[in-house]
């Protein structure tokens, strides 16, 4: 009598890729979770760190974890880190890459669901979880159905309960097929920081890859929001440091240029610049600095300037 076959754990087809920058404790905590049973359940584990302190690599060596650690002598930014993680993942024996930031969660059951939905049918380039935003009143992010810098108003519940096609979502907690990068499709690294996930999703769409929102995978997204009051109503605004302001507008403008979005795209850029400027005037600190960076980002985006211009050191 033959032995019953045991189905392979979907995680064995996934490369876990963690982004790091000055958050050693968080990354080590994620790795401790991965190797809690002694061995990783994944096909491979990658950590890409910019300007490393050495603490993560030391922890990997001391504890004997099977991790591919890659250190950059410069700050790669979010875009460069994403591209490097995907590049390294293509050389490992996996079909998917689960991308997560140091502040992201590692829910193994949710990742298994992402894989199972991604392998059902079609030419799937990415599968995204349902996102719950604890810093935004515990709301749920609405499906992103257009290449716009914002989604529809947040949902009060997790609905719907079936998968649906979307055009993009955050890379933090996203499951990406490794077939596109193996064919040479990567994030635009010269964006450096901001909208790199939007840009990569557009590249997937342009090359005929479908993207799905998974009904039964939940990702608790720690994205920084802050509650304020506007005309008697509670609203939530992004709570980012001043230097990010530059890329908020510049990279959106670069995306519009490269995606040939036309007049409508440039109107979106101008509207975003106007919105951000108003929020700075009403609610944010270091107003002069932020406004200068927003204007500079708009001008540099129109002028096609790329790369790192401002950074956490500024």
C-alpha positions as a Python dict, from the first residue, in 0.01 Angstrom:
ca = {
    (1, 'X'): (0, 0, 0),
    (2, 'X'): (148, 333, -107),
    (3, 'X'): (207, 610, 143),
    (4, 'X'): (-39, 903, 124),
    (5, 'X'): (112, 1203, -48),
    (6, 'X'): (171, 1512, 164),
    (7, 'X'): (115, 1835, -22),
    (8, 'X'): (407, 2074, -25),
    (9, 'X'): (387, 2381, 194),
    (10, 'X'): (328, 2682, -37),
    (11, 'X'): (598, 2869, 153),
    (12, 'X'): (856, 2637, -6),
    (13, 'X'): (792, 2825, -331),
    (14, 'X'): (842, 3167, -173),
    (15, 'X'): (1157, 3371, -120),
    (16, 'X'): (1122, 3604, 178),
    (17, 'X'): (1290, 3939, 107),
    (18, 'X'): (1329, 4192, 390),
    (19, 'X'): (1422, 4558, 345),
    (20, 'X'): (1645, 4715, 611),
    (21, 'X'): (1772, 5062, 691),
    (22, 'X'): (1867, 5160, 1045),
    (23, 'X'): (1619, 4918, 1202),
    (24, 'X'): (1837, 4632, 1322),
    (25, 'X'): (1610, 4527, 1610),
    (26, 'X'): (1301, 4500, 1390),
    (27, 'X'): (1478, 4294, 1125),
    (28, 'X'): (1633, 4060, 1381),
    (29, 'X'): (1288, 4014, 1539),
    (30, 'X'): (1147, 3913, 1198),
    (31, 'X'): (1431, 3665, 1148),
    (32, 'X'): (1374, 3520, 1495),
    (33, 'X'): (1014, 3457, 1391),
    (34, 'X'): (1123, 3296, 1063),
    (35, 'X'): (1368, 3061, 1235),
    (36, 'X'): (1158, 2996, 1546),
    (37, 'X'): (1152, 2621, 1468),
    (38, 'X'): (1519, 2607, 1379),
    (39, 'X'): (1478, 2614, 1001),
    (40, 'X'): (1305, 2859, 772),
    (41, 'X'): (984, 2742, 602),
    (42, 'X'): (1071, 2953, 295),
    (43, 'X'): (1261, 2866, -22),
    (44, 'X'): (1512, 3132, 78),
    (45, 'X'): (1552, 3436, 302),
    (46, 'X'): (1711, 3762, 187),
    (47, 'X'): (1793, 4078, 379),
    (48, 'X'): (1911, 4388, 191),
    (49, 'X'): (2049, 4657, 421),
    (50, 'X'): (2172, 5006, 339),
    (51, 'X'): (2463, 5154, 535),
    (52, 'X'): (2458, 4858, 770),
    (53, 'X'): (2572, 4881, 1130),
    (54, 'X'): (2675, 4516, 1118),
    (55, 'X'): (2429, 4406, 1387),
    (56, 'X'): (2201, 4209, 1154),
    (57, 'X'): (2485, 4024, 986),
    (58, 'X'): (2639, 3946, 1325),
    (59, 'X'): (2309, 3802, 1452),
    (60, 'X'): (2279, 3588, 1139),
    (61, 'X'): (2629, 3447, 1185),
    (62, 'X'): (2603, 3388, 1561),
    (63, 'X'): (2270, 3207, 1534),
    (64, 'X'): (2355, 3014, 1220),
    (65, 'X'): (2056, 3133, 1024),
    (66, 'X'): (2050, 3047, 653),
    (67, 'X'): (2006, 3403, 527),
    (68, 'X'): (2148, 3577, 223),
    (69, 'X'): (2256, 3914, 361),
    (70, 'X'): (2348, 4189, 118),
    (71, 'X'): (2485, 4522, 237),
    (72, 'X'): (2502, 4844, 35),
    (73, 'X'): (2771, 5101, 105),
    (74, 'X'): (2525, 5373, -2),
    (75, 'X'): (2161, 5435, 83),
    (76, 'X'): (1969, 5243, -185),
    (77, 'X'): (1639, 5405, -99),
    (78, 'X'): (1313, 5211, -121),
    (79, 'X'): (1336, 5170, -499),
    (80, 'X'): (1694, 5046, -504),
    (81, 'X'): (1631, 4811, -213),
    (82, 'X'): (1323, 4667, -385),
    (83, 'X'): (1512, 4607, -710),
    (84, 'X'): (1807, 4444, -532),
    (85, 'X'): (1587, 4211, -331),
    (86, 'X'): (1403, 4101, -645),
    (87, 'X'): (1730, 4054, -832),
    (88, 'X'): (1874, 3834, -556),
    (89, 'X'): (1549, 3637, -533),
    (90, 'X'): (1563, 3547, -903),
    (91, 'X'): (1879, 3345, -837),
    (92, 'X'): (1711, 3129, -572),
    (93, 'X'): (1484, 2829, -622),
    (94, 'X'): (1144, 2993, -579),
    (95, 'X'): (844, 3106, -782),
    (96, 'X'): (740, 3400, -567),
    (97, 'X'): (898, 3676, -362),
    (98, 'X'): (728, 3803, -49),
    (99, 'X'): (852, 4160, 1),
    (100, 'X'): (829, 4310, 348),
    (101, 'X'): (975, 4614, 520),
    (102, 'X'): (1135, 4593, 860),
    (103, 'X'): (817, 4736, 1017),
    (104, 'X'): (593, 4483, 839),
    (105, 'X'): (436, 4173, 988),
    (106, 'X'): (504, 3813, 900),
    (107, 'X'): (176, 3621, 893),
    (108, 'X'): (258, 3279, 748),
    (109, 'X'): (-106, 3179, 699),
    (110, 'X'): (-168, 3499, 502),
    (111, 'X'): (137, 3438, 282),
    (112, 'X'): (15, 3085, 209),
    (113, 'X'): (-319, 3229, 98),
    (114, 'X'): (-145, 3479, -129),
    (115, 'X'): (44, 3195, -299),
    (116, 'X'): (-264, 2979, -339),
    (117, 'X'): (-459, 3262, -504),
    (118, 'X'): (-164, 3354, -723),
    (119, 'X'): (-138, 3000, -855),
    (120, 'X'): (-506, 2948, -935),
    (121, 'X'): (-504, 3066, -1294),
    (122, 'X'): (-393, 3343, -1525),
    (123, 'X'): (-70, 3530, -1571),
    (124, 'X'): (-35, 3668, -1218),
    (125, 'X'): (242, 3917, -1153),
    (126, 'X'): (149, 4018, -798),
    (127, 'X'): (-95, 3925, -523),
    (128, 'X'): (-176, 4176, -250),
    (129, 'X'): (-335, 4131, 93),
    (130, 'X'): (-629, 4323, 234),
    (131, 'X'): (-474, 4612, 426),
    (132, 'X'): (-593, 4723, 765),
    (133, 'X'): (-460, 5061, 874),
    (134, 'X'): (-444, 5081, 1255),
    (135, 'X'): (-314, 5438, 1235),
    (136, 'X'): (-605, 5538, 1017),
    (137, 'X'): (-891, 5451, 1246),
    (138, 'X'): (-850, 5076, 1183),
    (139, 'X'): (-999, 5128, 837),
    (140, 'X'): (-945, 4898, 540),
    (141, 'X'): (-776, 5020, 226),
    (142, 'X'): (-1005, 5024, -76),
    (143, 'X'): (-895, 4834, -389),
    (144, 'X'): (-677, 5046, -616),
    (145, 'X'): (-840, 5040, -958),
    (146, 'X'): (-649, 5323, -1126),
    (147, 'X'): (-289, 5441, -1151),
    (148, 'X'): (-353, 5730, -915),
    (149, 'X'): (-157, 5833, -603),
    (150, 'X'): (-451, 5764, -376),
    (151, 'X'): (-721, 5500, -349),
    (152, 'X'): (-1094, 5539, -301),
    (153, 'X'): (-1209, 5638, 50),
    (154, 'X'): (-1114, 5372, 306),
    (155, 'X'): (-1362, 5095, 383),
    (156, 'X'): (-1514, 5037, 724),
    (157, 'X'): (-1511, 4661, 676),
    (158, 'X'): (-1285, 4409, 509),
    (159, 'X'): (-1520, 4336, 214),
    (160, 'X'): (-1538, 4184, -40),
    (161, 'X'): (-1479, 3812, 19),
    (162, 'X'): (-1358, 3714, -328),
    (163, 'X'): (-1041, 3798, -516),
    (164, 'X'): (-1051, 4091, -755),
    (165, 'X'): (-818, 4243, -1006),
    (166, 'X'): (-642, 4564, -904),
    (167, 'X'): (-380, 4783, -1068),
    (168, 'X'): (-145, 4841, -776),
    (169, 'X'): (-85, 4837, -404),
    (170, 'X'): (196, 4889, -155),
    (171, 'X'): (500, 4665, -188),
    (172, 'X'): (510, 4615, 191),
    (173, 'X'): (350, 4273, 233),
    (174, 'X'): (312, 4208, -140),
    (175, 'X'): (374, 3873, -308),
    (176, 'X'): (547, 3916, -645),
    (177, 'X'): (593, 3655, -914),
    (178, 'X'): (960, 3604, -996),
    (179, 'X'): (886, 3546, -1365),
    (180, 'X'): (877, 3921, -1453),
    (181, 'X'): (1218, 4005, -1297),
    (182, 'X'): (1365, 3687, -1447),
    (183, 'X'): (1254, 3836, -1778),
    (184, 'X'): (1428, 4164, -1692),
    (185, 'X'): (1144, 4365, -1536),
    (186, 'X'): (1254, 4568, -1231),
    (187, 'X'): (1162, 4878, -1034),
    (188, 'X'): (1303, 5207, -1164),
    (189, 'X'): (1588, 5245, -915),
    (190, 'X'): (1643, 5613, -999),
    (191, 'X'): (1315, 5701, -824),
    (192, 'X'): (1510, 5630, -506),
    (193, 'X'): (1220, 5683, -264),
    (194, 'X'): (846, 5691, -317),
    (195, 'X'): (590, 5562, -571),
    (196, 'X'): (826, 5281, -671),
    (197, 'X'): (547, 5030, -603),
    (198, 'X'): (308, 5229, -823),
    (199, 'X'): (569, 5237, -1100),
    (200, 'X'): (646, 4865, -1078),
    (201, 'X'): (278, 4776, -1085),
    (202, 'X'): (239, 4987, -1397),
    (203, 'X'): (528, 4796, -1556),
    (204, 'X'): (357, 4467, -1471),
    (205, 'X'): (32, 4590, -1623),
    (206, 'X'): (206, 4723, -1934),
    (207, 'X'): (368, 4384, -1993),
    (208, 'X'): (44, 4192, -1952),
    (209, 'X'): (72, 4071, -1593),
    (210, 'X'): (-245, 4054, -1384),
    (211, 'X'): (-251, 4169, -1020),
    (212, 'X'): (-494, 4038, -761),
    (213, 'X'): (-626, 4146, -423),
    (214, 'X'): (-651, 3836, -204),
    (215, 'X'): (-974, 3795, -4),
    (216, 'X'): (-841, 3596, 291),
    (217, 'X'): (-498, 3744, 356),
    (218, 'X'): (-481, 4039, 595),
    (219, 'X'): (-181, 4268, 640),
    (220, 'X'): (-178, 4508, 933),
    (221, 'X'): (-4, 4803, 770),
    (222, 'X'): (178, 5039, 1010),
    (223, 'X'): (191, 5326, 759),
    (224, 'X'): (222, 5658, 940),
    (225, 'X'): (-105, 5852, 964),
    (226, 'X'): (-215, 6122, 1203),
    (227, 'X'): (-567, 6232, 1284),
    (228, 'X'): (-657, 6602, 1244),
    (229, 'X'): (-977, 6803, 1227),
    (230, 'X'): (-1082, 6978, 908),
    (231, 'X'): (-1404, 7188, 906),
    (232, 'X'): (-1537, 6990, 1200),
    (233, 'X'): (-1455, 6652, 1046),
    (234, 'X'): (-1187, 6403, 1145),
    (235, 'X'): (-945, 6324, 865),
    (236, 'X'): (-616, 6138, 848),
    (237, 'X'): (-301, 6279, 694),
    (238, 'X'): (37, 6123, 619),
    (239, 'X'): (282, 6182, 901),
    (240, 'X'): (621, 6169, 731),
    (241, 'X'): (945, 6363, 796),
    (242, 'X'): (1005, 6681, 589),
    (243, 'X'): (1261, 6532, 347),
    (244, 'X'): (999, 6291, 208),
    (245, 'X'): (800, 6588, 76),
    (246, 'X'): (1036, 6626, -218),
    (247, 'X'): (979, 6273, -350),
    (248, 'X'): (604, 6284, -293),
    (249, 'X'): (574, 6520, -588),
    (250, 'X'): (892, 6460, -788),
    (251, 'X'): (849, 6086, -829),
    (252, 'X'): (484, 6121, -913),
    (253, 'X'): (586, 6362, -1190),
    (254, 'X'): (852, 6118, -1313),
    (255, 'X'): (591, 5842, -1322),
    (256, 'X'): (357, 6060, -1528),
    (257, 'X'): (639, 6135, -1773),
    (258, 'X'): (740, 5772, -1817),
    (259, 'X'): (390, 5628, -1833),
    (260, 'X'): (281, 5890, -2090),
    (261, 'X'): (-19, 5976, -1876),
    (262, 'X'): (-73, 6302, -2067),
    (263, 'X'): (-259, 6610, -1951),
    (264, 'X'): (-471, 6418, -1701),
    (265, 'X'): (-158, 6283, -1535),
    (266, 'X'): (-2, 6627, -1501),
    (267, 'X'): (-326, 6758, -1350),
    (268, 'X'): (-301, 6481, -1089),
    (269, 'X'): (56, 6593, -1011),
    (270, 'X'): (-48, 6956, -971),
    (271, 'X'): (-345, 6858, -757),
    (272, 'X'): (-122, 6647, -533),
    (273, 'X'): (128, 6933, -499),
    (274, 'X'): (-157, 7169, -407),
    (275, 'X'): (-305, 6925, -152),
    (276, 'X'): (30, 6864, 14),
    (277, 'X'): (100, 7237, 31),
    (278, 'X'): (-235, 7304, 200),
    (279, 'X'): (-179, 7023, 452),
    (280, 'X'): (163, 7168, 534),
    (281, 'X'): (17, 7513, 592),
    (282, 'X'): (-263, 7381, 812),
    (283, 'X'): (-116, 7093, 1009),
    (284, 'X'): (254, 7022, 965),
    (285, 'X'): (571, 7146, 1128),
    (286, 'X'): (871, 7303, 954),
    (287, 'X'): (639, 7466, 705),
    (288, 'X'): (898, 7667, 515),
    (289, 'X'): (1123, 7365, 466),
    (290, 'X'): (841, 7139, 351),
    (291, 'X'): (697, 7396, 109),
    (292, 'X'): (1039, 7455, -46),
    (293, 'X'): (1089, 7082, -91),
    (294, 'X'): (745, 7036, -247),
    (295, 'X'): (812, 7315, -498),
    (296, 'X'): (1160, 7184, -570),
    (297, 'X'): (1020, 6834, -622),
    (298, 'X'): (763, 6965, -867),
    (299, 'X'): (1027, 7155, -1066),
    (300, 'X'): (1271, 6862, -1067),
    (301, 'X'): (998, 6621, -1173),
    (302, 'X'): (909, 6843, -1467),
    (303, 'X'): (1282, 6874, -1541),
    (304, 'X'): (1335, 6495, -1522),
    (305, 'X'): (1586, 6503, -1237),
    (306, 'X'): (1634, 6160, -1077),
    (307, 'X'): (1815, 5989, -789),
    (308, 'X'): (1868, 6085, -426),
    (309, 'X'): (1836, 6459, -364),
    (310, 'X'): (1718, 6474, -2),
    (311, 'X'): (1765, 6206, 263),
    (312, 'X'): (1709, 6136, 634),
    (313, 'X'): (2039, 6314, 698),
    (314, 'X'): (1892, 6646, 580),
}
